[in-house]
Amino acid sequence: MHPPPKESGCNAHCRRGFKDAEKTEPEWSKRLVDIYKRLYQIEAEIKGKSIKERHARRQSDSVPILNELFDLCRTCRADPLVLPKSPLGLACAYALNNETALRFYCTDGRLNIDNNISERTLREFVIGRKNWMFFGSPEAAKKSAILMTVLSSAKRHGLNEWEYLVDLLYRLSDWNPNVDSLENLLPDRWVKSPTPPTEAAALIAR
């Protein structure tokens, strides 16, 4: 039995609240935004590093900065001049209410500090949803969601989606469940595979 999923918060969303509050309450807000600049600077420096290196750097450098961030949020909320319903008050409340989730990315080097990549990928689907508004049945919609997820992953890994999909279909036609693993056909595995695309698929892709 798999353990229940854990929430990983989006720090870009949290940072946006402090950024918006700079217009009306710049003194506190700027300090909080500057803290987030330091956190994102670390992410820029560890981009492309191994999972182990990302985790170690976050534990040594990002966690203390996060402690500073949430301590400042608590101090800010205790300030009688910061109204609970003001932009800054609401931003601090959001950060503290989601503190565990916003910290969670530091526990695993595979995670991102925010979900911006996911949001950009979903935006592509939303923009074109009128083209596939009617799927015919809930089951068809589910299969479409799976297909779009796989193709979006292929795009993220720099693959030509058409070539990948054609090759995938040809490989599945000869798939042996007793020998082959479907996981090896996922975009991140396929791109690292030493096996070239099937000859027929390569011809069609051209």
Secondary structure, DSSP 8 states (H G I E B T S, - for coil): ----------HHHHHHHHHHHTTT-HHHHHHHHHHHHHHHHHHHHHTT--HHHHHHHIIIIIHHHHHHHHHHHHHHHH-TTS-TTSHHHHHHHHHHHTHHHHHGGGG-TTS-SS-HHHHHHHHHHHHTGGGG---SSHHHHHHHHHHHHHHHHHHHTT--HHHHHHHHHHHHHT--TTT--GGGGSHHHHTT-SS---HHHHHHH-
